[in-house]
Amino acid sequence: MSRSLALAGAAAVAGATAAHATDLRFEDLGAQRAITSVSAYGATCDDAALAAAAAAGRTIVIDRICAVSSDLALSGMTMWLVERGGGFRVANRKALTFADGATIVAGPYQIFSGPGAVRGLAFPKPEWWGDADQAASVQAAHDSAKFAALHRGVLAPRNTKYGVDLGCGFYTFARTVALSPVTWFPLQFTGCAAALGGTRIMASETFEGEALVDLVAPSSASEQNASFDVGQFQLVNNSAYSATSLLRIGKDDGTSFNPTQQNRIHDIDFENFVNAIEWRNGRLIEFRRIGMFSTAPRAYCLNINPTSSAGSFVGDADFYQMNCTPCRGTLASCSTGGSYTRNIWIKADHARTGVAGLRFHAWVGYYSAKNVEIAASNGAAISDIWIETGSQFDGHGEEGGPVNGGIVEATATGTGSIIQNINIGNIYARASSPKHVGSAFTFSADADAAAGAGVNSINMEGTWIANDSAGGILAHNVRGLKIDAIFASSGFVGQTAVRLEGSTSDVTIHLDMQYCLAPYIYDYAVVAQDTVGNVKVSPSAVSGCVRSPSSNSSRGTGIDLSGLWPRSSADGPSEAKGLATLLGSTVASLPSCNSGAFGRVAYVTDASAAIWGARISGGGATKTLAICNGTNWVAR
């Protein structure tokens, strides 16, 4: 077999490693053109030899180091086959540019050296720049692809993609790698898999910088219609958590992504993070199939915090199948110094900045001191948030520590701050157990925020609240609140399922409270106080889960709690009125409760407690109705 034919076969096999690896034709590999060593164009491989080789229009084999000492552009449809040991050494402040569809075929070994730049390769391998500084190699590959996209010629091969060809294996970064897609640079930054054996990007123990990977928004308004596809790798912090964010989107410099289509960040495994994803600016991103696991204290899976620039905005995004475990240590270690771990932290704290249009689908969150925190302050606005079907949030599960333990907390503070249109639907929520401080769901505005729009239009529908051993839902100065919730095995002495405070108004409530076991039951199903007004409770079964259905001390008007069953004196007429005038008996003197006595009602005067639906015992001074359920006398 001739050397030309052998090389043609090698080129065909190596085609998948080419910079332009998509849709290559057999004739592109040089089968109909002579394949020639670069040595045919000069005894020394230098600028002149390379220029002559490129002009010949052949497939060129690089089997030695070629020295580039001046700015050199290699144009034409030349294919360069670089053998191991061959390559290009580019002098300082010089650039080697591959243009107009030139293609390199090489394995995952170094072929570029020297301090100069290599530009114009559409989809290069970072290994081509060596592994002494892997962050610099990945950055060089990205910058070469960006140049190729922005300077594409009319002869560029069809179906060309632009980006970085990350292979399977390990990349260690000692500094931040900045990805900067812009209009006409559709960035593809993808590995081979996020699982073990896939692509793993790690911060070195000497890492310097803030983010491990920056997705940098363009500063020019004409370049903001950027597109990108980022994913299929792992991002891993070092043991000192030196990278404050593993992936940061946008920076505090007034830049923004403002595309007309939704871009993709997908199939990424984040490990050992402080911030897994920090989003500072931009819109229209789809996040899908992302796992986040950390052992760091004060860790946040998703940290959304618009920059201080006026008009800064984050939103119009979807999150699918996200799995978050922000801290797997003890509850106390996960809330060191009063800073809590969070699944989702949505914060806007600068005037004329905001967050809107976020949709969370089937988010699974574990071991978080605060699962979802939404906070607007200093005149910022947050609106249009959906936490939707299939999402699941579990509290920490450890006792102790100064934590809230809540599922969703939304607070607006300061004049002009707004939180509105928050929708929580068909989710599972399990607060910290065996006990936590605060309420599972808190919606609150301070007096300054409440004087404006404050917190309004909160919709909870089909929310399943389990094992909540403190308060259920707390609303303070909220306007427009709809609650449709199921409480299962929830409650604690001194706590309330729904507490309405301040100037809260325009509230509708439907509760389904089921299989609650003493002592883990609420004092009240609904409490209205202060100047709460315009409250309507639709038919709601709360028996067995509360000691008393409701308490209404509000000075407001329009409060109708009569939908609670059983009813109490706070709701209107009560079956319990006048019990003190009845003649009763002691618990010990009650007849046996069996199937024959099922449904029989008695009145006792010495019950030790009167917990609705709980078996009664004597020895106390509580007067209550009791009913035989076929097995035991229980309080009514």
C-alpha positions in Angstrom: 0.0 0.0 0.0 1.3 3.4 -0.9 2.0 6.0 1.8 -0.7 8.3 0.3 -3.3 5.6 0.6 -2.2 4.7 4.1 -2.5 8.3 5.2 -5.9 8.6 3.5 -7.2 5.6 5.5 -5.7 7.1 8.7 -7.4 10.3 8.0 -10.8 8.6 7.5 -10.4 6.8 10.9 -9.3 10.0 12.6 -12.1 12.1 11.1 -14.1 12.1 14.3 -11.3 14.0 16.0 -11.3 16.8 13.5 -12.0 20.4 14.4 -14.7 20.3 11.8 -15.9 16.8 12.7 -19.5 17.1 11.5 -20.7 15.7 8.2 -17.2 15.3 6.6 -17.3 13.7 3.1 -14.8 11.2 1.8 -13.4 13.7 -0.6 -12.8 16.1 2.3 -10.3 13.7 3.7 -8.0 14.1 0.7 -8.8 10.8 -1.2 -8.9 12.7 -4.5 -6.0 15.0 -3.6 -2.4 14.2 -2.9 -1.5 13.8 0.7 1.9 15.4 1.2 4.3 16.0 4.1 5.0 19.6 4.9 8.7 18.7 4.3 7.9 18.9 0.6 7.6 22.7 1.0 10.9 23.4 2.7 13.7 21.8 4.7 12.6 23.9 7.6 8.9 24.1 8.6 8.5 27.9 9.0 6.1 30.6 7.9 7.0 30.3 4.2 6.7 26.5 4.2 3.3 26.6 5.8 2.0 29.3 3.5 3.2 27.4 0.4 1.6 24.2 1.7 -1.7 25.9 2.3 -1.7 27.4 -1.2 -1.2 24.0 -2.7 -4.7 22.9 -1.7 -3.5 19.5 -0.6 -3.9 17.5 2.6 -0.8 18.3 4.6 0.9 16.0 7.1 2.6 17.8 10.0 5.2 15.4 11.4 7.5 18.0 13.0 7.3 21.2 14.9 6.6 24.2 12.7 7.8 27.6 13.9 5.4 30.5 13.4 7.3 33.7 13.8 4.9 36.2 12.3 1.1 36.7 12.0 0.1 33.9 9.6 -3.2 33.2 8.1 -3.7 29.7 6.5 -6.7 29.9 4.2 -8.3 27.6 1.8 -9.8 24.1 2.1 -6.6 22.6 3.4 -6.7 19.7 5.8 -3.8 19.5 8.3 -3.1 16.0 9.7 -0.9 16.4 12.8 1.0 13.4 14.0 2.0 12.9 17.6 5.3 14.9 18.0 4.3 17.3 15.3 2.7 20.7 15.7 2.9 24.5 15.6 5.0 26.7 17.9 3.7 30.3 17.8 5.9 33.2 18.8 5.0 35.8 21.4 2.4 38.3 20.3 1.9 36.5 17.0 -1.2 34.7 15.8 -1.7 31.6 13.7 -5.1 31.8 12.1 -6.9 28.9 10.3 -9.5 30.5 8.1 -12.1 29.6 5.4 -12.7 26.1 6.5 -9.2 24.8 7.2 -9.4 21.6 9.2 -7.1 19.9 11.7 -7.1 16.2 12.4 -5.2 15.1 15.5 -5.6 13.0 18.5 -5.9 14.2 22.1 -2.3 15.3 22.4 -0.5 18.6 22.3 0.0 20.2 18.9 0.2 23.9 19.8 2.9 25.5 21.9 4.5 28.9 22.4 3.0 32.1 23.9 1.2 33.2 20.7 -2.4 32.7 19.8 -4.1 30.0 17.6 -7.4 31.2 16.1 -10.1 30.0 13.7 -10.6 26.3 14.7 -14.4 25.8 15.0 -14.5 22.9 17.4 -11.0 22.2 18.8 -9.9 19.9 21.6 -8.3 21.6 24.6 -5.7 18.9 24.7 -4.2 20.4 21.6 -2.8 23.2 23.8 -1.3 20.8 26.3 -2.2 19.9 30.0 0.4 22.0 31.9 -2.4 24.7 32.5 -5.7 23.0 31.6 -7.8 26.1 32.3 -5.6 28.0 29.8 -5.9 25.2 27.3 -9.7 25.2 27.5 -9.8 29.0 27.3 -7.6 28.9 24.2 -9.9 26.4 22.6 -12.9 28.5 23.3 -11.3 31.7 22.0 -10.2 29.9 18.8 -13.8 28.7 18.2 -15.2 32.2 18.9 -12.8 33.7 16.4 -13.8 31.1 13.8 -17.5 31.8 14.3 -17.1 35.5 14.0 -14.8 35.3 11.0 -16.4 32.5 9.1 -15.8 32.5 5.4 -18.1 31.6 2.5 -16.2 28.3 2.1 -16.9 27.2 5.7 -17.9 23.5 5.7 -21.6 22.8 6.1 -23.1 21.9 9.4 -20.2 23.3 11.4 -20.6 23.7 15.1 -18.6 26.1 17.2 -17.3 25.4 20.7 -15.0 23.2 22.8 -14.7 19.5 22.2 -14.4 18.3 25.8 -13.4 14.7 26.0 -14.0 12.0 28.7 -11.7 12.4 31.6 -10.5 15.0 34.1 -9.8 18.7 33.7 -8.3 20.6 36.6 -8.6 24.4 36.6 -6.3 26.7 38.6 -8.3 29.8 37.4 -11.7 30.7 36.0 -12.6 29.8 32.4 -14.8 32.4 30.8 -17.3 31.3 28.2 -18.6 34.3 26.1 -21.2 33.4 23.5 -22.4 36.3 21.4 -24.5 36.8 18.3 -23.1 34.7 15.5 -21.1 32.6 18.0 -23.5 29.7 18.9 -21.4 28.2 21.7 -21.3 24.4 22.3 -19.5 23.6 25.5 -20.3 19.9 26.2 -18.5 16.9 27.6 -19.2 13.2 27.0 -21.3 12.6 30.2 -22.0 14.0 33.7 -21.7 10.5 35.3 -18.7 8.7 36.6 -16.4 7.9 33.7 -17.6 11.1 31.9 -16.2 14.6 31.8 -15.1 16.0 35.2 -14.0 19.6 35.7 -12.4 20.3 39.0 -11.0 23.3 40.9 -7.3 22.7 41.8 -6.3 23.1 45.4 -4.5 26.3 44.3 -7.5 27.7 42.5 -7.6 31.5 42.3 -10.8 33.3 41.2 -14.4 33.5 42.0 -16.3 31.2 39.6 -15.0 27.9 38.3 -16.8 28.6 35.0 -18.2 32.0 34.0 -20.9 32.3 31.4 -20.2 35.9 30.5 -22.9 38.0 29.0 -21.9 40.3 26.1 -21.7 44.0 26.9 -22.7 45.2 23.4 -26.5 45.4 22.8 -25.9 44.2 19.3 -24.3 41.0 20.6 -26.8 40.0 23.3 -28.8 37.6 21.1 -26.4 34.9 22.1 -27.1 31.1 21.9 -25.4 28.3 23.8 -25.6 24.7 24.7 -23.7 23.9 27.9 -23.6 20.5 29.7 -22.8 16.9 30.0 -20.0 17.2 32.6 -19.3 17.5 36.3 -18.2 20.6 38.1 -16.4 19.9 41.4 -14.9 22.3 44.0 -11.7 21.7 45.9 -11.6 20.7 49.6 -11.3 24.4 50.7 -14.4 25.5 48.6 -12.2 28.1 46.9 -14.5 28.6 44.0 -17.4 30.6 45.4 -19.6 29.5 42.4 -19.2 26.6 40.2 -21.2 28.1 37.3 -21.8 31.9 37.3 -24.1 33.4 34.7 -23.6 37.2 34.1 -21.4 39.6 36.1 -21.9 42.8 38.0 -20.8 44.9 35.0 -24.1 45.9 33.3 -23.9 43.1 30.8 -26.9 40.9 29.9 -28.0 37.9 27.8 -31.1 39.0 25.9 -31.7 36.3 23.3 -34.9 35.6 21.3 -34.7 31.9 22.0 -34.3 29.7 25.1 -30.8 28.4 25.6 -29.8 25.2 27.3 -27.8 24.3 30.4 -28.3 20.6 31.0 -26.9 17.3 32.4 -24.4 18.8 34.9 -23.4 17.3 38.2 -22.3 19.9 40.8 -20.3 18.8 43.8 -18.9 20.4 46.9 -20.2 23.9 46.1 -20.9 27.1 47.9 -23.0 28.3 45.0 -23.7 25.6 42.4 -25.4 28.0 40.0 -25.2 31.8 40.6 -27.3 33.8 38.1 -26.6 37.6 38.0 -28.2 38.8 34.7 -30.0 37.6 31.6 -33.1 35.7 30.5 -34.4 32.7 28.5 -32.4 29.7 29.8 -33.7 26.1 30.1 -32.1 24.1 32.9 -32.6 20.4 32.7 -31.4 17.2 34.5 -29.0 18.8 37.0 -27.8 17.2 40.2 -26.3 19.2 43.1 -24.6 17.7 46.1 -22.4 19.5 48.7 -20.9 19.0 52.1 -20.1 22.7 52.5 -21.8 24.8 55.2 -23.9 27.7 53.9 -24.4 26.2 50.4 -26.9 27.3 47.8 -28.0 25.1 44.9 -29.5 28.0 42.9 -28.6 31.6 43.8 -30.4 34.2 41.8 -29.3 37.7 42.6 -29.5 40.4 39.9 -26.6 42.8 39.7 -26.7 46.3 41.0 -27.0 47.9 37.6 -30.2 49.7 37.0 -32.6 47.6 35.0 -30.7 44.4 35.8 -33.1 41.4 35.3 -33.1 37.6 35.7 -35.9 35.5 34.5 -38.1 33.8 31.8 -36.5 30.5 32.6 -37.6 26.9 33.1 -36.0 24.3 35.5 -36.7 20.7 34.9 -35.7 17.6 37.0 -33.3 19.4 39.3 -32.0 17.5 42.4 -30.5 19.5 45.2 -28.8 18.5 48.5 -27.0 21.6 49.6 -25.6 20.3 52.9 -25.4 16.7 54.0 -23.9 17.5 57.4 -25.8 18.0 60.7 -28.4 20.8 60.8 -26.2 22.9 63.1 -23.2 22.6 60.7 -25.4 23.5 57.8 -26.4 26.8 59.4 -23.0 28.0 60.7 -23.0 31.6 61.8 -26.7 32.0 61.1 -26.3 31.6 57.3 -28.7 28.9 56.1 -28.4 26.4 53.4 -30.9 26.9 50.6 -32.2 24.9 47.7 -33.4 28.0 45.8 -32.5 31.6 46.8 -34.2 34.3 44.8 -33.0 37.7 46.0 -33.4 41.2 44.5 -32.0 44.0 46.7 -31.4 47.0 44.3 -33.9 49.6 43.2 -35.1 49.1 39.6 -33.9 45.5 39.4 -36.0 42.4 39.4 -36.7 38.7 38.9 -39.7 37.4 37.0 -40.9 34.4 35.0 -39.3 31.4 36.8 -40.9 28.0 36.5 -39.7 25.1 38.6 -40.9 21.7 37.4 -40.3 18.5 39.5 -37.5 20.0 41.6 -36.4 17.5 44.3 -34.8 19.2 47.4 -33.2 17.5 50.4 -31.5 18.6 53.6 -32.0 22.3 53.4 -32.4 24.7 56.3 -34.5 26.9 54.0 -35.7 25.3 50.9 -37.0 28.2 48.9 -36.3 31.8 50.0 -37.7 34.8 48.0 -36.6 38.2 49.2 -37.2 41.6 47.7 -35.7 44.8 49.4 -34.7 48.4 48.7 -37.4 48.8 46.0 -36.7 45.7 43.9 -39.4 43.5 42.5 -39.9 39.7 42.2 -42.9 38.3 40.4 -44.4 35.4 38.4 -42.8 32.4 40.1 -44.2 28.9 39.7 -43.2 26.0 41.9 -45.1 23.2 40.1 -46.3 19.7 39.9 -44.0 17.0 41.1 -41.7 19.2 43.1 -40.6 17.8 46.5 -39.0 19.6 49.4 -37.7 17.8 52.5 -36.6 19.7 55.6 -33.3 18.9 57.2 -34.5 16.2 59.5 -32.1 17.0 62.4 -33.1 18.5 65.7 -31.5 21.7 67.0 -29.7 24.7 65.4 -30.9 28.2 64.8 -32.8 27.5 61.6 -36.2 28.4 60.2 -36.6 25.0 58.6 -39.2 26.3 56.2 -40.3 25.2 52.7 -41.1 28.6 51.1 -40.3 32.0 52.7 -41.2 35.1 50.7 -40.5 38.5 52.3 -40.6 42.1 51.0 -38.9 44.8 53.0 -38.5 48.5 52.3 -40.5 51.1 50.4 -41.4 50.1 46.9 -40.4 46.4 47.3 -42.8 44.0 45.6 -43.4 40.2 45.6 -46.4 39.1 43.6 -47.9 36.3 41.7 -46.2 33.4 43.5 -47.8 30.1 42.6 -47.2 26.8 44.5 -49.1 23.9 43.1 -49.3 20.1 43.6 -46.1 19.8 45.5 -44.9 17.7 48.4 -43.5 19.6 51.4 -42.0 18.0 54.5 -40.7 20.5 57.0 -37.9 19.8 59.5 -38.7 17.0 62.0 -38.9 16.4 64.9 -39.1 20.2 65.3 -38.1 23.5 63.8 -38.6 27.2 64.4 -41.1 29.2 62.4 -43.6 28.1 59.7 -43.3 25.8 56.8 -44.6 28.6 54.5 -44.1 32.3 55.3 -45.4 35.2 53.3 -44.6 38.6 54.8 -44.2 42.3 54.1 -42.9 44.9 56.5 -44.9 48.1 57.0 -42.9 50.1 54.4 -43.4 47.5 51.7 -47.0 46.9 52.6 -47.8 50.6 52.1 -47.2 49.9 48.4 -47.8 46.7 46.5 -45.9 44.6 49.1 -46.7 40.9 49.0 -49.7 40.1 47.0 -51.4 37.4 44.8 -50.1 34.2 46.5 -51.7 31.0 45.2 -51.2 27.6 47.0 -53.1 24.8 45.3 -52.9 21.1 46.1 -50.0 21.6 48.4 -49.3 18.5 50.6 -47.7 19.4 53.9 -46.4 16.5 56.0 -44.6 16.1 59.3 -44.7 19.8 59.9 -44.0 20.1 63.7 -44.2 23.9 63.9 -46.4 26.5 62.2 -48.0 25.6 58.9 -48.7 28.8 56.9 -48.0 32.3 58.1 -49.2 35.4 56.3 -48.3 38.9 57.5 -49.5 42.0 55.6 -50.4 39.9 52.5 -53.1 41.0 50.0 -54.6 38.2 48.0 -53.9 34.7 49.4 -55.5 31.5 48.2 -54.7 28.3 50.2 -55.7 24.8 49.1 -53.6 22.5 51.3 -53.5 19.0 52.7 -52.0 18.6 56.2 -50.9 15.1 57.0 -49.4 14.0 60.3 -48.7 17.6 61.1 -48.8 20.0 64.1 -47.4 20.7 67.5 -48.6 22.1 70.8 -48.9 25.9 70.6 -48.8 26.1 66.8 -51.4 26.9 64.1 -52.0 25.5 60.6 -52.8 28.9 59.1 -52.0 32.1 60.9 -53.2 35.5 59.4 -51.5 38.6 60.9 -51.2 42.3 60.3 -53.3 43.8 57.6 -53.6 40.5 55.6 -56.8 40.5 53.5 -58.7 38.9 50.7 -58.0 35.3 51.7 -59.7 32.1 50.7 -58.9 28.9 52.5 -59.6 25.2 52.0 -57.9 22.7 54.3 -57.9 18.9 54.3 -56.3 17.7 57.6 -55.9 13.9 57.9 -54.4 11.1 60.1 -52.9 13.4 62.7 -51.7 11.7 65.9 -51.4 13.3 69.4 -49.4 15.1 70.5 -48.5 16.2 67.0 -51.6 18.2 66.3 -52.2 22.0 66.1 -53.9 24.2 68.7 -55.9 25.8 65.9 -56.6 25.3 62.2 -57.0 29.0 61.4 -56.1 32.1 63.5 -57.0 35.6 62.5 -55.7 38.5 64.5 -54.7 42.2 64.3 -56.7 43.9 61.5 -57.1 40.9 59.2 -60.1 41.2 57.0 -62.1 39.6 54.1 -61.4 35.9 54.9 -63.5 33.1 53.6 -63.0 29.4 54.6 -64.7 26.9 52.3 -65.8 23.5 53.7 -62.8 22.1 55.4 -62.4 18.9 57.5 -60.0 19.5 60.4 -61.3 17.1 63.1 -58.6 15.0 64.8 -55.8 17.5 63.8 -56.7 20.5 66.1 -57.5 21.1 69.6 -59.9 23.9 68.5 -60.8 24.8 64.9 -60.1 28.5 65.0 -59.4 31.7 66.9 -60.6 35.1 65.7 -59.4 38.2 67.5 -59.1 40.4 64.4 -60.5 43.9 64.5 -61.1 43.6 60.8 -64.3 42.8 59.0 -65.6 40.3 56.5 -64.2 37.2 58.3 -66.1 34.0 57.8 -64.5 30.9 59.2 -67.7 28.8 59.3 -66.4 26.4 56.7 -64.2 24.7 59.3 -65.6 21.5 60.7 -66.1 21.1 63.6 -66.9 24.7 64.2 -66.0 26.8 67.3 -67.3 29.9 69.0 -65.0 32.0 66.9 -66.8 30.9 63.8 -70.3 31.4 64.9 -72.9 29.1 66.6 -71.1 26.1 68.3 -72.5 22.7 69.4 -70.3 23.1 72.5 -72.2 26.1 73.9 -73.8 25.6 77.3 -71.9 22.4 78.2 -71.2 23.7 81.7 -74.9 23.4 82.6 -75.1 19.7 81.7 -74.9 17.0 84.3 -72.0 14.8 83.5 -70.2 11.7 84.7 -66.6 10.7 85.4 -64.6 8.9 82.7 -64.4 5.8 85.0 -68.2 5.6 85.2 -68.7 5.5 81.4 -70.1 2.2 80.0 -67.9 0.0 77.9 -67.2 1.2 74.4 -67.8 -1.5 71.8 -69.6 -2.2 68.6 -72.9 -2.2 70.5 -72.3 1.3 71.9 -71.0 2.7 68.6 -72.1 6.4 68.2 -73.3 6.8 71.7 -72.6 10.3 73.2 -71.7 11.1 76.8 -70.6 14.1 78.7 -67.7 13.8 81.2 -66.4 16.3 83.8 -63.0 14.9 84.8 -61.1 14.4 81.5 -57.3 15.0 81.7 -57.4 16.7 78.3 -59.9 17.3 75.5 -58.1 16.7 72.2 -60.5 16.3 69.4 -60.6 12.7 68.3 -58.2 11.5 71.0 -59.0 8.8 73.5 -60.0 10.5 76.8 -58.8 9.5 80.2 -59.9 10.7 83.7 -58.2 12.4 86.6 -58.5 16.0 85.3 -61.0 18.8 85.4 -61.8 19.2 81.7 -65.5 19.0 80.7 -66.1 17.6 77.3 -68.4 15.6 75.1 -67.3 12.1 74.3 -68.4 9.7 71.6 -67.9 5.9 71.4 -66.1 5.1 68.1 -66.6 1.3 68.6 -63.4 0.9 70.5 -62.7 3.9 72.7 -64.4 7.0 74.1 -62.9 9.9 72.2 -63.2 13.6 72.9 -65.8 15.7 71.0 
